[in-house]
Amino acid sequence: MRRTSLLSHSLPATLLLAIAACGDSSGGDPATFSSATDLQRQRAIIAASSADAMMGYLIGSFAGAVPPESQCPKVAVAGDTITATFDCTDDDGQRIDGKVTATNVPPIFGESSTYDPTRDAVITFEGYRQRAATPAEEMAFDGTIRLRPDRSIVAELDAQLYGIAVTTDATFRSAGELVSAAEGSSIDVDGLGRATIHGAWSLDDEAPAGLMALQGAERLEADFAHAVDGCVPLTIDGNAAGALCD
């Protein structure tokens, strides 16, 4: 079965296709990719591709769908705003801390009398963390994701995945199947540094396309158009630097 594009098909049409955030010239030191670990490079590419923000949006959307009688999280509704407060252990035995607030977010199931597609949908994380046995297995989000009526998303987000925190402050827009980052879009990888995002790409895992470039002290490029068997070739300042696989 064909697995569809992460950006253009994995969410309902109302969520798609791009992620936007006001790019900021401030941040950490420029990233030196040649001295980075494979995992740091992977996290940089994942965050720059919009995956952190897309995952955060999904989590926020599901938090908004929690039934009112739930005890983990506890839910408060005020107009078109749903606040899910965790600091509890769910039915599966997982400890989750923090708060998720969803305002004017389109429902995952059914319809909503309060959702207005002409207004921004906003999800805010405050100290949200899914606890696990090791830091590498935990997931944490802080910040805001804003879905605009033009189908872009503003993401001012700190996300920890695979034990590495990344700050995303970027504008992603789509043109057909390709996603690109607006000028000034950036990520800042903990322990690695900051890089601006360039290029246009598609993460469709059966038909990847385009190229993503991250410009720090060096230029890391992920050539999705020449992926082979799920592995995307990487270069640093034009020199081969392995591949990002699956």
Backbone as JSON, one array per atom type, in Angstrom:
{
  "sequence": "MRRTSLLSHSLPATLLLAIAACGDSSGGDPATFSSATDLQRQRAIIAASSADAMMGYLIGSFAGAVPPESQCPKVAVAGDTITATFDCTDDDGQRIDGKVTATNVPPIFGESSTYDPTRDAVITFEGYRQRAATPAEEMAFDGTIRLRPDRSIVAELDAQLYGIAVTTDATFRSAGELVSAAEGSSIDVDGLGRATIHGAWSLDDEAPAGLMALQGAERLEADFAHAVDGCVPLTIDGNAAGALCD",
  "N": [[0.85, -1.19, 0.0], [0.52, 2.23, -0.78], [2.22, 4.62, 1.02], [1.35, 7.78, 2.12], [2.32, 11.25, 1.58], [3.94, 12.86, 4.26], [3.58, 15.61, 4.71], [1.61, 16.53, 2.89], [-0.52, 14.76, 2.84], [-0.97, 13.29, 5.18], [-2.53, 14.39, 7.12], [-5.88, 15.69, 7.71], [-7.45, 17.66, 5.1], [-7.87, 20.24, 6.01], [-5.72, 20.83, 7.63], [-3.38, 21.06, 6.21], [-0.68, 22.51, 4.34], [1.62, 23.3, 5.0], [4.05, 24.81, 7.1], [4.3, 27.59, 9.18], [6.22, 30.13, 10.61], [7.23, 33.11, 12.22], [10.25, 33.99, 11.05], [13.34, 34.46, 12.75], [16.19, 36.35, 13.32], [17.74, 36.01, 15.51], [19.31, 33.8, 17.94], [21.09, 30.72, 18.62], [24.64, 29.91, 18.29], [25.99, 29.51, 14.95], [25.36, 26.38, 13.4], [27.65, 23.68, 13.28], [27.93, 21.28, 11.17], [29.63, 19.21, 10.46], [30.84, 18.27, 12.73], [28.78, 17.22, 14.1], [26.71, 14.69, 15.62], [25.25, 11.71, 14.13], [22.62, 11.53, 15.0], [22.03, 14.15, 15.83], [22.12, 15.48, 13.35], [20.01, 14.17, 12.13], [17.86, 14.98, 13.78], [17.9, 17.71, 13.22], [17.14, 17.77, 10.52], [14.62, 16.54, 10.65], [13.14, 18.38, 12.27], [13.38, 20.71, 10.7], [11.98, 19.95, 8.49], [9.36, 20.22, 9.15], [8.21, 18.31, 10.7], [8.24, 18.2, 13.56], [6.44, 20.23, 14.29], [4.12, 19.35, 12.98], [3.64, 16.98, 14.36], [3.19, 18.02, 16.91], [0.86, 19.47, 16.39], [-0.95, 17.42, 15.85], [-1.0, 16.11, 18.36], [-2.11, 18.15, 19.92], [-4.58, 18.4, 18.66], [-5.8, 15.93, 19.22], [-5.88, 16.17, 21.98], [-7.81, 18.08, 22.17], [-9.99, 16.57, 21.59], [-10.62, 15.04, 23.74], [-12.92, 13.45, 25.92], [-15.32, 15.16, 28.0], [-15.64, 14.04, 30.56], [-13.24, 12.95, 31.23], [-10.46, 12.09, 33.36], [-7.78, 12.12, 33.06], [-6.38, 13.6, 30.55], [-7.71, 16.33, 32.59], [-10.39, 18.29, 31.47], [-11.28, 21.52, 30.36], [-13.73, 23.65, 29.03], [-14.26, 26.59, 27.22], [-16.14, 28.46, 25.34], [-14.75, 28.46, 22.17], [-12.43, 27.36, 23.03], [-10.44, 24.8, 24.3], [-9.03, 23.41, 27.11], [-6.66, 21.17, 28.15], [-5.51, 19.67, 30.94], [-2.86, 17.95, 32.25], [-0.58, 16.36, 34.16], [-0.71, 13.81, 35.33], [-1.35, 10.22, 35.35], [-2.05, 8.18, 32.66], [-4.54, 5.84, 31.33], [-3.01, 3.85, 30.27], [-0.85, 3.74, 31.86], [1.09, 5.65, 31.53], [2.92, 8.47, 32.46], [2.05, 11.81, 32.15], [2.78, 15.18, 31.88], [1.96, 18.7, 32.23], [0.21, 21.14, 30.13], [-2.21, 21.55, 27.54], [-3.6, 23.77, 25.3], [-6.22, 24.33, 23.12], [-7.5, 26.31, 20.64], [-10.17, 27.18, 18.6], [-9.78, 24.93, 16.97], [-10.07, 22.64, 14.32], [-12.29, 19.86, 14.53], [-11.26, 16.45, 15.07], [-12.95, 14.32, 14.86], [-16.19, 14.15, 13.58], [-18.24, 17.12, 13.63], [-18.02, 20.64, 14.46], [-19.62, 23.19, 16.24], [-18.42, 25.52, 16.88], [-16.07, 25.89, 15.46], [-14.32, 27.96, 13.23], [-13.39, 28.38, 10.05], [-12.31, 30.66, 8.91], [-10.72, 31.86, 10.72], [-7.66, 31.83, 12.67], [-6.44, 28.71, 13.87], [-5.28, 27.66, 16.99], [-2.79, 26.12, 18.9], [-1.43, 25.64, 22.05], [1.31, 24.71, 24.0], [2.21, 24.05, 27.33], [4.75, 23.21, 29.23], [4.47, 20.52, 28.46], [4.96, 17.08, 28.64], [5.6, 13.78, 27.81], [6.29, 11.19, 29.78], [8.9, 8.7, 30.06], [10.88, 5.64, 30.15], [13.52, 6.3, 29.55], [15.35, 9.32, 28.73], [15.62, 9.52, 25.95], [13.36, 8.34, 25.0], [11.33, 9.96, 25.74], [8.93, 12.61, 25.12], [8.53, 16.01, 24.5], [6.95, 19.22, 24.55], [6.84, 22.72, 24.16], [5.39, 25.88, 23.64], [3.86, 27.46, 20.72], [1.61, 26.58, 18.12], [0.21, 27.61, 15.16], [-2.45, 27.41, 13.04], [-3.22, 28.78, 10.0], [-5.84, 30.41, 8.05], [-5.02, 30.29, 5.39], [-3.89, 27.86, 5.14], [-1.36, 27.53, 6.09], [1.02, 27.07, 8.75], [1.92, 28.56, 11.75], [4.68, 28.15, 13.66], [6.1, 28.37, 16.68], [8.09, 26.86, 18.48], [9.35, 24.68, 20.96], [10.72, 21.56, 20.95], [11.27, 18.29, 22.17], [12.58, 15.37, 21.05], [13.71, 12.03, 20.7], [15.58, 12.51, 22.65], [16.81, 14.92, 22.09], [16.59, 18.38, 22.03], [14.94, 20.81, 20.04], [14.5, 24.04, 18.79], [12.06, 25.47, 16.84], [11.54, 28.04, 14.59], [10.04, 29.09, 12.19], [8.95, 29.57, 8.76], [6.92, 27.75, 6.77], [5.74, 26.98, 3.59], [3.57, 25.65, 1.07], [3.82, 24.53, -2.34], [2.18, 23.04, -4.65], [3.25, 19.75, -4.51], [5.51, 20.27, -3.12], [7.25, 21.63, -0.31], [8.39, 24.65, 1.08], [10.65, 26.88, 2.82], [10.2, 30.05, 4.23], [12.11, 33.08, 3.91], [14.5, 33.58, 6.46], [13.57, 31.62, 8.11], [14.22, 29.21, 10.66], [16.0, 26.74, 12.62], [17.09, 25.65, 15.85], [19.29, 23.61, 17.25], [19.77, 21.83, 20.17], [22.93, 21.74, 21.61], [24.13, 21.76, 19.16], [23.57, 24.0, 17.45], [22.41, 26.85, 15.49], [20.56, 27.02, 12.42], [19.57, 28.27, 9.25], [16.74, 27.62, 7.11], [16.39, 26.29, 3.89], [15.45, 25.77, 0.42], [13.27, 23.38, -1.29], [11.03, 20.73, -0.85], [9.71, 17.36, -0.75], [8.36, 14.98, 1.45], [7.23, 12.6, 0.8], [7.2, 9.19, 1.17], [7.34, 7.3, -0.8], [7.7, 8.68, -3.11], [9.75, 10.75, -2.81], [10.97, 14.13, -3.13], [12.83, 16.97, -4.38], [15.01, 19.23, -2.51], [16.45, 19.9, 0.64], [18.09, 22.42, 2.44], [20.24, 23.3, 5.08], [21.6, 26.03, 6.55], [24.25, 26.74, 8.44], [27.2, 27.29, 10.21], [28.25, 25.69, 8.37], [26.98, 24.18, 5.35], [24.4, 22.0, 5.26], [22.97, 19.6, 3.24], [20.08, 17.82, 2.24], [19.22, 15.55, -0.04], [16.42, 14.83, -1.23], [15.33, 14.14, -3.68], [17.02, 12.26, -4.76], [16.85, 10.0, -3.22], [17.37, 6.63, -2.21], [16.11, 3.47, -1.72], [14.86, 4.31, 0.66], [16.8, 5.88, 1.83], [18.21, 9.02, 2.22], [20.56, 10.94, 0.57], [23.19, 12.85, 2.06], [25.02, 15.92, 2.15], [27.79, 17.96, 3.18], [28.76, 21.15, 2.84], [29.04, 20.48, 0.16], [30.39, 18.09, 0.18], [30.21, 14.55, 0.43], [28.28, 13.15, 3.05], [27.23, 10.85, 4.22], [24.01, 9.34, 4.81], [20.52, 9.84, 5.43], [18.4, 7.58, 6.69], [15.19, 6.19, 6.42]],
  "CA": [[0.0, 0.0, 0.0], [1.32, 3.44, -0.88], [2.17, 5.5, 2.17], [1.26, 9.11, 1.55], [3.25, 12.28, 2.03], [3.76, 13.35, 5.62], [3.12, 16.99, 4.73], [0.45, 16.88, 2.09], [-1.63, 13.81, 2.87], [-1.14, 12.53, 6.41], [-3.53, 15.05, 7.95], [-7.03, 16.15, 6.94], [-7.15, 18.78, 4.21], [-7.9, 21.51, 6.72], [-4.49, 21.06, 8.37], [-2.24, 20.99, 5.34], [0.35, 21.7, 3.74], [2.84, 24.01, 5.25], [4.2, 25.27, 8.46], [4.81, 28.94, 9.12], [6.49, 30.84, 11.84], [7.99, 34.29, 11.91], [11.67, 33.72, 11.18], [14.02, 35.38, 13.65], [17.62, 36.29, 13.08], [18.43, 35.72, 16.74], [19.4, 32.38, 18.24], [22.38, 30.23, 19.05], [25.75, 29.99, 17.35], [25.74, 28.74, 13.74], [25.62, 24.96, 13.54], [28.76, 23.06, 12.56], [27.36, 19.95, 10.93], [30.66, 18.17, 10.31], [31.16, 17.73, 14.05], [27.54, 16.75, 14.72], [26.43, 13.25, 15.59], [24.22, 11.36, 13.16], [21.32, 11.83, 15.59], [21.84, 15.6, 15.76], [21.77, 15.81, 11.97], [18.66, 13.66, 11.9], [16.9, 15.87, 14.46], [17.87, 18.97, 12.48], [16.36, 17.59, 9.3], [13.24, 16.28, 11.05], [12.5, 19.63, 12.69], [13.33, 21.64, 9.58], [11.0, 19.47, 7.51], [8.07, 20.55, 9.76], [7.65, 17.15, 11.4], [7.99, 18.52, 14.97], [5.21, 21.01, 14.4], [3.0, 18.52, 12.58], [3.37, 16.08, 15.47], [2.58, 18.83, 17.96], [-0.51, 19.8, 16.01], [-1.76, 16.22, 16.05], [-1.2, 15.91, 19.79], [-3.05, 19.16, 20.36], [-5.91, 18.1, 18.11], [-6.37, 14.83, 19.99], [-6.19, 16.68, 23.31], [-9.09, 18.78, 22.04], [-11.07, 15.6, 21.4], [-10.8, 14.27, 24.98], [-14.27, 13.63, 26.45], [-15.36, 16.05, 29.19], [-15.59, 13.29, 31.82], [-11.9, 12.41, 31.42], [-9.69, 12.5, 34.52], [-6.39, 12.28, 32.62], [-6.34, 14.87, 31.27], [-8.94, 17.03, 32.93], [-10.69, 19.18, 30.35], [-12.15, 22.67, 30.59], [-14.17, 24.22, 27.76], [-14.78, 27.95, 27.29], [-16.35, 28.86, 23.96], [-14.03, 27.62, 21.21], [-11.14, 27.01, 23.62], [-10.41, 23.6, 25.12], [-7.78, 23.3, 27.86], [-6.44, 19.84, 28.71], [-4.47, 19.72, 31.97], [-2.41, 16.59, 32.52], [-0.02, 16.12, 35.5], [-1.43, 12.61, 35.73], [-0.98, 8.97, 34.69], [-3.21, 7.78, 31.86], [-5.02, 4.46, 31.49], [-1.95, 2.94, 29.84], [0.24, 3.8, 32.83], [2.11, 6.64, 31.15], [2.85, 9.76, 33.13], [2.08, 12.97, 31.25], [2.71, 16.44, 32.61], [1.77, 19.91, 31.45], [-1.1, 21.61, 29.7], [-2.4, 21.83, 26.12], [-4.77, 24.6, 25.05], [-6.58, 24.33, 21.7], [-8.51, 27.32, 20.35], [-10.69, 27.16, 17.23], [-9.14, 23.83, 16.26], [-11.07, 21.79, 13.68], [-12.4, 18.58, 15.22], [-10.76, 15.26, 14.4], [-14.11, 13.48, 14.6], [-17.46, 14.85, 13.52], [-18.28, 18.53, 13.32], [-17.99, 21.54, 15.61], [-20.42, 24.41, 16.03], [-17.61, 26.7, 17.2], [-14.91, 26.03, 14.58], [-14.47, 28.97, 12.19], [-12.23, 28.22, 9.16], [-11.76, 31.95, 8.5], [-9.85, 32.34, 11.79], [-6.55, 30.96, 13.03], [-6.54, 27.67, 14.9], [-4.07, 27.83, 17.8], [-2.5, 25.13, 19.94], [-0.35, 26.09, 22.92], [1.83, 23.74, 24.96], [2.88, 24.59, 28.51], [5.4, 22.16, 30.0], [3.93, 19.21, 28.1], [5.98, 16.03, 28.55], [5.23, 12.38, 27.96], [7.4, 10.54, 30.49], [9.28, 7.36, 29.6], [11.95, 5.03, 30.93], [14.77, 7.0, 29.27], [15.13, 10.61, 28.07], [15.51, 9.36, 24.51], [12.01, 7.88, 24.68], [10.35, 10.96, 26.15], [8.53, 13.61, 24.14], [8.16, 17.23, 25.21], [6.64, 20.37, 23.72], [6.49, 24.02, 24.72], [5.27, 26.89, 22.59], [2.6, 27.66, 20.02], [1.44, 26.22, 16.71], [-0.95, 28.38, 14.69], [-2.91, 27.07, 11.7], [-3.87, 29.94, 9.41], [-6.83, 30.08, 7.03], [-4.39, 30.01, 4.09], [-3.38, 26.5, 5.25], [-0.01, 27.53, 6.62], [1.05, 26.93, 10.21], [2.94, 29.32, 12.45], [5.21, 27.3, 14.73], [7.14, 28.88, 17.57], [7.97, 25.61, 19.21], [10.48, 23.9, 21.49], [10.31, 20.15, 20.95], [12.29, 17.29, 22.47], [12.35, 14.04, 20.52], [14.94, 11.24, 20.66], [16.5, 13.03, 23.63], [17.44, 16.15, 21.62], [15.65, 19.48, 21.93], [15.09, 21.7, 18.9], [13.59, 25.17, 18.7], [11.67, 25.79, 15.47], [10.98, 29.37, 14.4], [10.19, 29.01, 10.74], [7.77, 29.69, 7.92], [6.88, 26.74, 5.71], [4.58, 27.07, 2.7], [3.57, 24.62, 0.04], [3.51, 24.82, -3.74], [1.98, 21.69, -5.17], [3.7, 18.71, -3.6], [6.75, 20.69, -2.45], [7.19, 22.57, 0.81], [9.59, 25.48, 1.17], [10.73, 27.71, 4.02], [10.35, 31.47, 3.95], [13.39, 33.67, 4.31], [14.64, 33.79, 7.9], [13.14, 30.44, 8.86], [15.39, 28.62, 11.29], [15.94, 25.81, 13.74], [18.23, 25.72, 16.76], [19.41, 22.27, 17.81], [20.52, 21.83, 21.42], [24.24, 21.14, 21.51], [24.67, 21.87, 17.8], [23.52, 25.39, 17.02], [21.32, 27.36, 14.69], [20.69, 26.99, 10.97], [18.41, 28.71, 8.5], [16.19, 26.56, 6.28], [16.28, 26.68, 2.49], [15.11, 24.71, -0.52], [11.89, 22.92, -1.43], [11.13, 19.28, -0.75], [8.55, 16.53, -0.4], [8.73, 13.84, 2.26], [6.49, 11.41, 0.4], [8.19, 8.15, 1.34], [7.47, 6.52, -2.02], [8.1, 9.56, -4.19], [10.36, 11.97, -2.26], [11.4, 15.05, -4.18], [13.41, 18.23, -3.98], [16.22, 19.3, -1.7], [16.44, 20.78, 1.8], [19.41, 22.88, 2.85], [20.35, 23.98, 6.37], [22.81, 26.85, 6.51], [24.82, 27.19, 9.69], [28.59, 27.57, 9.87], [28.4, 24.89, 7.16], [25.71, 23.95, 4.67], [23.97, 20.61, 5.19], [21.91, 19.4, 2.25], [19.43, 16.51, 2.17], [18.76, 15.47, -1.43], [15.29, 13.9, -1.25], [15.07, 13.71, -5.05], [17.89, 11.14, -5.09], [16.76, 8.97, -2.19], [17.4, 5.26, -2.71], [15.73, 2.49, -0.69], [14.53, 4.99, 1.9], [17.95, 6.61, 2.34], [18.38, 10.32, 1.58], [21.97, 11.32, 0.65], [23.52, 14.12, 2.71], [26.32, 16.53, 1.89], [28.16, 19.11, 3.99], [29.56, 22.01, 1.97], [29.25, 19.8, -1.1], [31.09, 16.81, 0.35], [29.33, 13.47, 0.89], [28.24, 13.04, 4.51], [26.37, 9.75, 4.59], [22.62, 9.37, 4.4], [19.46, 9.75, 6.43], [17.6, 6.45, 6.26], [13.89, 6.01, 7.1]],
  "C": [[0.89, 1.24, 0.0], [1.13, 4.3, 0.36], [2.25, 6.94, 1.67], [2.21, 10.09, 2.21], [2.92, 12.75, 3.44], [3.13, 14.73, 5.61], [1.79, 17.18, 4.03], [-0.72, 15.94, 2.24], [-1.86, 13.17, 4.23], [-2.11, 13.16, 7.37], [-4.72, 15.44, 7.09], [-6.69, 17.42, 6.17], [-7.12, 20.1, 4.94], [-6.62, 21.81, 7.45], [-3.33, 21.47, 7.48], [-1.58, 22.33, 5.15], [1.68, 22.24, 4.19], [2.88, 24.46, 6.68], [4.83, 26.65, 8.41], [5.1, 29.44, 10.5], [7.33, 32.04, 11.48], [9.46, 34.0, 12.12], [12.35, 34.81, 11.97], [15.51, 35.23, 13.45], [18.4, 35.98, 14.35], [18.52, 34.23, 16.95], [20.8, 32.01, 18.64], [23.45, 30.43, 18.0], [25.42, 29.15, 16.12], [26.17, 27.29, 13.9], [26.8, 24.52, 12.69], [28.4, 21.59, 12.36], [28.42, 18.85, 10.83], [31.04, 17.55, 11.64], [29.92, 17.19, 14.77], [27.47, 15.23, 14.7], [25.37, 12.98, 14.52], [22.83, 11.72, 13.7], [21.03, 13.32, 15.58], [21.47, 16.04, 14.35], [20.35, 15.36, 11.65], [17.63, 14.58, 12.53], [16.77, 17.2, 13.73], [16.97, 18.85, 11.26], [14.89, 17.35, 9.63], [12.52, 17.57, 11.41], [12.34, 20.59, 11.53], [12.31, 21.23, 8.53], [9.57, 19.79, 7.92], [7.51, 19.43, 10.6], [7.38, 17.43, 12.88], [6.65, 19.24, 15.12], [3.99, 20.21, 14.0], [2.62, 17.56, 13.71], [2.7, 16.83, 16.62], [1.14, 19.17, 17.65], [-1.43, 18.59, 16.21], [-2.04, 15.98, 17.52], [-2.23, 16.9, 20.32], [-4.46, 18.9, 19.88], [-6.57, 16.97, 18.89], [-6.7, 15.26, 21.42], [-7.54, 17.4, 23.3], [-10.27, 17.84, 21.9], [-11.33, 14.75, 22.64], [-12.21, 14.5, 25.52], [-14.27, 14.42, 27.75], [-15.26, 15.31, 30.51], [-14.2, 12.74, 32.12], [-11.24, 12.95, 32.69], [-8.21, 12.66, 34.19], [-6.35, 12.37, 31.1], [-7.71, 15.32, 31.74], [-9.15, 18.13, 31.9], [-11.62, 20.3, 30.8], [-12.46, 23.3, 29.24], [-14.73, 25.61, 28.02], [-14.91, 28.47, 25.86], [-15.65, 27.91, 23.0], [-12.66, 27.2, 21.72], [-11.28, 25.8, 24.54], [-9.04, 23.53, 25.79], [-7.71, 21.92, 28.5], [-5.26, 19.92, 29.67], [-4.12, 18.3, 32.38], [-1.89, 16.47, 33.95], [-0.67, 14.88, 36.11], [-0.86, 11.4, 34.99], [-2.19, 8.45, 33.96], [-3.53, 6.3, 32.05], [-3.97, 3.43, 31.08], [-0.75, 2.96, 30.78], [1.32, 4.78, 32.49], [1.88, 7.95, 31.88], [2.98, 10.87, 32.09], [1.91, 14.22, 32.09], [2.4, 17.59, 31.65], [0.35, 20.15, 31.0], [-1.08, 21.86, 28.2], [-3.69, 22.63, 25.97], [-5.01, 24.67, 23.55], [-7.72, 25.31, 21.49], [-8.89, 27.3, 18.87], [-10.02, 26.08, 16.38], [-10.2, 22.94, 15.62], [-11.12, 20.42, 14.33], [-11.84, 17.44, 14.39], [-11.93, 14.37, 13.99], [-15.35, 14.37, 14.55], [-17.3, 16.31, 13.15], [-18.27, 19.35, 14.61], [-18.8, 22.78, 15.29], [-19.61, 25.67, 16.28], [-16.43, 26.91, 16.25], [-15.22, 27.0, 13.44], [-13.25, 28.9, 11.27], [-11.65, 29.54, 8.66], [-10.83, 32.54, 9.56], [-8.73, 31.35, 12.04], [-7.0, 29.9, 14.02], [-5.22, 27.67, 15.65], [-3.97, 26.72, 18.84], [-1.29, 25.62, 20.73], [0.01, 25.0, 23.91], [2.5, 24.48, 26.1], [3.44, 23.42, 29.31], [4.91, 20.77, 29.69], [5.06, 18.2, 27.94], [5.36, 14.66, 28.76], [6.42, 11.65, 28.55], [7.65, 9.14, 29.93], [10.46, 6.87, 30.42], [13.27, 5.74, 30.73], [14.46, 8.33, 28.61], [14.93, 10.48, 26.57], [14.12, 8.93, 24.08], [10.94, 8.9, 25.04], [10.07, 11.94, 25.01], [8.06, 14.84, 24.9], [7.94, 18.37, 24.23], [6.35, 21.58, 24.59], [6.37, 25.0, 23.56], [3.93, 26.82, 21.89], [2.68, 27.21, 18.57], [0.14, 26.86, 16.26], [-1.27, 27.98, 13.25], [-3.69, 28.24, 11.13], [-4.89, 29.52, 8.36], [-6.22, 29.78, 5.67], [-3.67, 28.66, 4.08], [-1.87, 26.49, 5.5], [-0.1, 27.4, 8.13], [2.2, 27.75, 10.76], [3.4, 28.49, 13.64], [6.34, 28.02, 15.45], [7.24, 27.85, 18.68], [9.31, 25.1, 19.69], [10.01, 22.46, 21.6], [11.5, 19.26, 21.28], [11.82, 15.94, 21.96], [13.69, 13.33, 20.46], [16.01, 11.8, 21.6], [17.19, 14.33, 23.23], [16.37, 17.22, 21.43], [15.98, 20.36, 20.73], [14.06, 22.82, 19.01], [13.33, 25.47, 17.23], [11.03, 27.16, 15.46], [11.04, 29.63, 12.9], [8.88, 29.18, 10.02], [7.87, 28.67, 6.8], [5.61, 26.93, 4.9], [4.7, 26.02, 1.62], [3.27, 25.19, -1.32], [3.4, 23.47, -4.42], [2.39, 20.68, -4.12], [4.91, 19.15, -2.77], [6.47, 21.71, -1.36], [8.49, 23.36, 0.81], [9.51, 26.35, 2.41], [10.95, 29.16, 3.61], [11.68, 31.98, 4.47], [13.41, 33.95, 5.81], [14.19, 32.61, 8.73], [14.35, 29.72, 9.43], [15.01, 27.54, 12.29], [17.17, 26.04, 14.6], [18.28, 24.41, 17.53], [20.28, 22.32, 19.05], [21.84, 21.09, 21.24], [24.87, 21.23, 20.14], [24.68, 23.3, 17.3], [22.38, 25.65, 16.07], [21.62, 27.24, 13.2], [19.41, 27.53, 10.34], [18.02, 27.63, 7.49], [15.96, 27.08, 4.87], [15.84, 25.49, 1.64], [13.62, 24.44, -0.58], [11.93, 21.41, -1.53], [9.76, 18.65, -0.53], [9.04, 15.32, 0.36], [7.93, 12.59, 1.92], [7.46, 10.23, 0.36], [8.27, 7.19, 0.15], [7.89, 7.37, -3.21], [8.67, 10.86, -3.61], [10.9, 12.84, -3.38], [12.05, 16.28, -3.57], [14.62, 18.1, -3.08], [16.0, 20.27, -0.56], [17.87, 21.16, 2.14], [19.31, 23.59, 4.18], [21.67, 24.71, 6.4], [23.19, 27.31, 7.91], [26.22, 27.7, 9.4], [28.97, 26.79, 8.61], [27.02, 24.67, 6.57], [25.45, 22.44, 4.58], [22.84, 20.51, 4.2], [21.41, 17.96, 2.3], [18.74, 16.45, 0.81], [17.64, 14.42, -1.54], [15.03, 13.36, -2.65], [15.89, 12.49, -5.44], [17.93, 10.09, -3.98], [16.71, 7.59, -2.84], [17.1, 4.32, -1.54], [15.5, 3.15, 0.67], [15.66, 5.79, 2.5], [18.17, 7.88, 1.52], [19.85, 10.73, 1.7], [22.16, 12.71, 1.24], [24.88, 14.61, 2.22], [26.52, 17.67, 2.86], [29.15, 19.92, 3.18], [29.96, 21.28, 0.69], [29.95, 18.47, -1.01], [30.13, 15.77, 0.94], [29.44, 13.3, 2.41], [27.26, 11.96, 4.94], [24.95, 9.95, 4.11], [21.71, 9.33, 5.61], [18.49, 8.67, 5.96], [16.33, 6.31, 7.1], [13.71, 7.04, 8.2]]
}
